[in-house]
Amino acid sequence: MTWPDGPDPFIDHYITGVLYPHSALEEVRVLVVICVVVSWVGLYLLSRHRTTTQRS
């Protein structure tokens, strides 16, 4: 098995153009960043909430 050239050949070969069109690459990147940030903020808020309820 040979991999296509590029910095991220797996994504270029199996994901881009299959799960989303090449023309939506920037939008998908922005959406992924937003999802990661929201999940980290949610995790922070959840852990903060748990520590304040345990103290009470």
N, CA, C and O atoms as a GROMACS GRO file, in nm:
protein
  224
    1MET      N    1   0.084  -0.118   0.000
    1MET     CA    2   0.000   0.000   0.000
    1MET      C    3   0.088   0.124   0.000
    1MET      O    4   0.182   0.133   0.080
    2THR      N    5   0.060   0.216  -0.086
    2THR     CA    6   0.135   0.341  -0.090
    2THR      C    7   0.044   0.455  -0.047
    2THR      O    8  -0.076   0.454  -0.076
    3TRP      N    9   0.102   0.552   0.020
    3TRP     CA   10   0.027   0.668   0.068
    3TRP      C   11   0.048   0.784  -0.028
    3TRP      O   12   0.157   0.798  -0.084
    4PRO      N   13  -0.053   0.868  -0.048
    4PRO     CA   14  -0.033   0.987  -0.130
    4PRO      C   15   0.061   1.085  -0.059
    4PRO      O   16   0.074   1.083   0.063
    5ASP      N   17   0.124   1.169  -0.137
    5ASP     CA   18   0.217   1.267  -0.081
    5ASP      C   19   0.140   1.378  -0.011
    5ASP      O   20   0.025   1.406  -0.046
    6GLY      N   21   0.202   1.440   0.085
    6GLY     CA   22   0.143   1.553   0.155
    6GLY      C   23   0.166   1.545   0.304
    6GLY      O   24   0.211   1.442   0.355
    7PRO      N   25   0.135   1.654   0.375
    7PRO     CA   26   0.160   1.655   0.519
    7PRO      C   27   0.066   1.564   0.597
    7PRO      O   28   0.104   1.515   0.704
    8ASP      N   29  -0.054   1.539   0.548
    8ASP     CA   30  -0.148   1.453   0.618
    8ASP      C   31  -0.215   1.361   0.516
    8ASP      O   32  -0.332   1.381   0.481
    9PRO      N   33  -0.144   1.261   0.469
    9PRO     CA   34  -0.194   1.180   0.358
    9PRO      C   35  -0.320   1.101   0.390
    9PRO      O   36  -0.403   1.080   0.301
   10PHE      N   37  -0.337   1.055   0.514
   10PHE     CA   38  -0.456   0.977   0.546
   10PHE      C   39  -0.582   1.062   0.528
   10PHE      O   40  -0.678   1.018   0.465
   11ILE      N   41  -0.581   1.182   0.584
   11ILE     CA   42  -0.698   1.270   0.573
   11ILE      C   43  -0.720   1.310   0.428
   11ILE      O   44  -0.833   1.310   0.379
   12ASP      N   45  -0.612   1.345   0.358
   12ASP     CA   46  -0.625   1.384   0.217
   12ASP      C   47  -0.684   1.272   0.133
   12ASP      O   48  -0.761   1.297   0.040
   13HIS      N   49  -0.648   1.150   0.164
   13HIS     CA   50  -0.690   1.037   0.081
   13HIS      C   51  -0.827   0.981   0.119
   13HIS      O   52  -0.908   0.950   0.032
   14TYR      N   53  -0.854   0.968   0.249
   14TYR     CA   54  -0.974   0.898   0.294
   14TYR      C   55  -1.087   0.989   0.344
   14TYR      O   56  -1.202   0.945   0.349
   15ILE      N   57  -1.058   1.113   0.382
   15ILE     CA   58  -1.160   1.198   0.444
   15ILE      C   59  -1.203   1.311   0.351
   15ILE      O   60  -1.321   1.323   0.318
   16THR      N   61  -1.108   1.394   0.308
   16THR     CA   62  -1.139   1.507   0.221
   16THR      C   63  -1.189   1.456   0.087
   16THR      O   64  -1.125   1.372   0.023
   17GLY      N   65  -1.302   1.506   0.046
   17GLY     CA   66  -1.363   1.461  -0.078
   17GLY      C   67  -1.456   1.343  -0.060
   17GLY      O   68  -1.533   1.310  -0.150
   18VAL      N   69  -1.448   1.278   0.056
   18VAL     CA   70  -1.536   1.165   0.086
   18VAL      C   71  -1.643   1.209   0.186
   18VAL      O   72  -1.762   1.197   0.159
   19LEU      N   73  -1.600   1.260   0.302
   19LEU     CA   74  -1.695   1.306   0.404
   19LEU      C   75  -1.740   1.450   0.381
   19LEU      O   76  -1.851   1.487   0.421
   20TYR      N   77  -1.656   1.529   0.319
   20TYR     CA   78  -1.691   1.668   0.286
   20TYR      C   79  -1.618   1.705   0.157
   20TYR      O   80  -1.511   1.651   0.128
   21PRO      N   81  -1.676   1.797   0.080
   21PRO     CA   82  -1.612   1.833  -0.047
   21PRO      C   83  -1.484   1.915  -0.026
   21PRO      O   84  -1.467   1.980   0.077
   22HIS      N   85  -1.396   1.910  -0.123
   22HIS     CA   86  -1.272   1.986  -0.117
   22HIS      C   87  -1.299   2.136  -0.100
   22HIS      O   88  -1.221   2.206  -0.036
   23SER      N   89  -1.409   2.183  -0.157
   23SER     CA   90  -1.440   2.325  -0.150
   23SER      C   91  -1.478   2.372  -0.010
   23SER      O   92  -1.477   2.492   0.017
   24ALA      N   93  -1.512   2.279   0.079
   24ALA     CA   94  -1.554   2.314   0.216
   24ALA      C   95  -1.442   2.294   0.317
   24ALA      O   96  -1.469   2.290   0.437
   25LEU      N   97  -1.319   2.282   0.272
   25LEU     CA   98  -1.208   2.251   0.362
   25LEU      C   99  -1.191   2.355   0.472
   25LEU      O  100  -1.176   2.319   0.588
   26GLU      N  101  -1.193   2.483   0.438
   26GLU     CA  102  -1.174   2.588   0.538
   26GLU      C  103  -1.289   2.589   0.638
   26GLU      O  104  -1.265   2.607   0.758
   27GLU      N  105  -1.411   2.570   0.592
   27GLU     CA  106  -1.526   2.568   0.683
   27GLU      C  107  -1.517   2.450   0.779
   27GLU      O  108  -1.550   2.462   0.897
   28VAL      N  109  -1.474   2.337   0.730
   28VAL     CA  110  -1.459   2.218   0.814
   28VAL      C  111  -1.351   2.241   0.919
   28VAL      O  112  -1.368   2.203   1.035
   29ARG      N  113  -1.241   2.302   0.880
   29ARG     CA  114  -1.134   2.332   0.975
   29ARG      C  115  -1.184   2.424   1.086
   29ARG      O  116  -1.155   2.402   1.204
   30VAL      N  117  -1.258   2.528   1.048
   30VAL     CA  118  -1.312   2.621   1.147
   30VAL      C  119  -1.410   2.548   1.240
   30VAL      O  120  -1.407   2.569   1.361
   31LEU      N  121  -1.494   2.464   1.185
   31LEU     CA  122  -1.590   2.388   1.264
   31LEU      C  123  -1.520   2.295   1.363
   31LEU      O  124  -1.564   2.281   1.477
   32VAL      N  125  -1.413   2.232   1.321
   32VAL     CA  126  -1.337   2.142   1.409
   32VAL      C  127  -1.275   2.223   1.523
   32VAL      O  128  -1.278   2.180   1.639
   33VAL      N  129  -1.218   2.338   1.493
   33VAL     CA  130  -1.159   2.422   1.597
   33VAL      C  131  -1.266   2.467   1.696
   33VAL      O  132  -1.243   2.465   1.817
   34ILE      N  133  -1.382   2.507   1.647
   34ILE     CA  134  -1.491   2.548   1.735
   34ILE      C  135  -1.534   2.432   1.825
   34ILE      O  136  -1.555   2.452   1.945
   35CYS      N  137  -1.546   2.314   1.769
   35CYS     CA  138  -1.585   2.197   1.849
   35CYS      C  139  -1.483   2.167   1.958
   35CYS      O  140  -1.520   2.135   2.071
   36VAL      N  141  -1.357   2.177   1.926
   36VAL     CA  142  -1.252   2.150   2.025
   36VAL      C  143  -1.256   2.254   2.136
   36VAL      O  144  -1.248   2.220   2.254
   37VAL      N  145  -1.268   2.382   2.099
   37VAL     CA  146  -1.272   2.489   2.199
   37VAL      C  147  -1.395   2.473   2.289
   37VAL      O  148  -1.384   2.486   2.411
   38VAL      N  149  -1.511   2.447   2.230
   38VAL     CA  150  -1.633   2.431   2.309
   38VAL      C  151  -1.620   2.311   2.404
   38VAL      O  152  -1.665   2.318   2.518
   39SER      N  153  -1.560   2.203   2.358
   39SER     CA  154  -1.545   2.086   2.445
   39SER      C  155  -1.450   2.116   2.561
   39SER      O  156  -1.476   2.073   2.673
   40TRP      N  157  -1.342   2.189   2.536
   40TRP     CA  158  -1.249   2.224   2.645
   40TRP      C  159  -1.315   2.319   2.744
   40TRP      O  160  -1.297   2.304   2.865
   41VAL      N  161  -1.391   2.416   2.695
   41VAL     CA  162  -1.462   2.508   2.785
   41VAL      C  163  -1.565   2.431   2.866
   41VAL      O  164  -1.578   2.454   2.987
   42GLY      N  165  -1.638   2.340   2.803
   42GLY     CA  166  -1.735   2.259   2.874
   42GLY      C  167  -1.670   2.173   2.981
   42GLY      O  168  -1.722   2.162   3.092
   43LEU      N  169  -1.557   2.113   2.949
   43LEU     CA  170  -1.485   2.032   3.046
   43LEU      C  171  -1.438   2.117   3.163
   43LEU      O  172  -1.448   2.074   3.278
   44TYR      N  173  -1.388   2.236   3.136
   44TYR     CA  174  -1.344   2.327   3.242
   44TYR      C  175  -1.461   2.366   3.332
   44TYR      O  176  -1.449   2.361   3.454
   45LEU      N  177  -1.573   2.403   3.272
   45LEU     CA  178  -1.690   2.443   3.351
   45LEU      C  179  -1.744   2.326   3.432
   45LEU      O  180  -1.784   2.344   3.547
   46LEU      N  181  -1.745   2.208   3.375
   46LEU     CA  182  -1.792   2.090   3.446
   46LEU      C  183  -1.702   2.058   3.565
   46LEU      O  184  -1.751   2.029   3.674
   47SER      N  185  -1.572   2.064   3.545
   47SER     CA  186  -1.479   2.035   3.654
   47SER      C  187  -1.487   2.142   3.762
   47SER      O  188  -1.476   2.112   3.881
   48ARG      N  189  -1.507   2.266   3.722
   48ARG     CA  190  -1.522   2.375   3.818
   48ARG      C  191  -1.650   2.358   3.899
   48ARG      O  192  -1.653   2.382   4.020
   49HIS      N  193  -1.756   2.319   3.831
   49HIS     CA  194  -1.883   2.298   3.899
   49HIS      C  195  -1.874   2.182   3.999
   49HIS      O  196  -1.928   2.191   4.109
   50ARG      N  197  -1.807   2.077   3.962
   50ARG     CA  198  -1.792   1.961   4.051
   50ARG      C  199  -1.711   1.995   4.175
   50ARG      O  200  -1.742   1.948   4.284
   51THR      N  201  -1.607   2.077   4.160
   51THR     CA  202  -1.524   2.112   4.276
   51THR      C  203  -1.599   2.205   4.370
   51THR      O  204  -1.581   2.196   4.491
   52THR      N  205  -1.683   2.293   4.317
   52THR     CA  206  -1.758   2.384   4.404
   52THR      C  207  -1.872   2.311   4.475
   52THR      O  208  -1.905   2.346   4.588
   53THR      N  209  -1.932   2.211   4.412
   53THR     CA  210  -2.039   2.136   4.478
   53THR      C  211  -1.984   2.039   4.581
   53THR      O  212  -2.054   2.007   4.677
   54GLN      N  213  -1.862   1.992   4.565
   54GLN     CA  214  -1.804   1.902   4.662
   54GLN      C  215  -1.763   1.976   4.788
   54GLN      O  216  -1.763   1.918   4.897
   55ARG      N  217  -1.730   2.103   4.776
   55ARG     CA  218  -1.690   2.183   4.893
   55ARG      C  219  -1.811   2.219   4.978
   55ARG      O  220  -1.797   2.238   5.099
   56SER      N  221  -1.928   2.230   4.918
   56SER     CA  222  -2.047   2.272   4.992
   56SER      C  223  -2.106   2.160   5.075
   56SER      O  224  -2.207   2.181   5.142
   0.00000   0.00000   0.00000
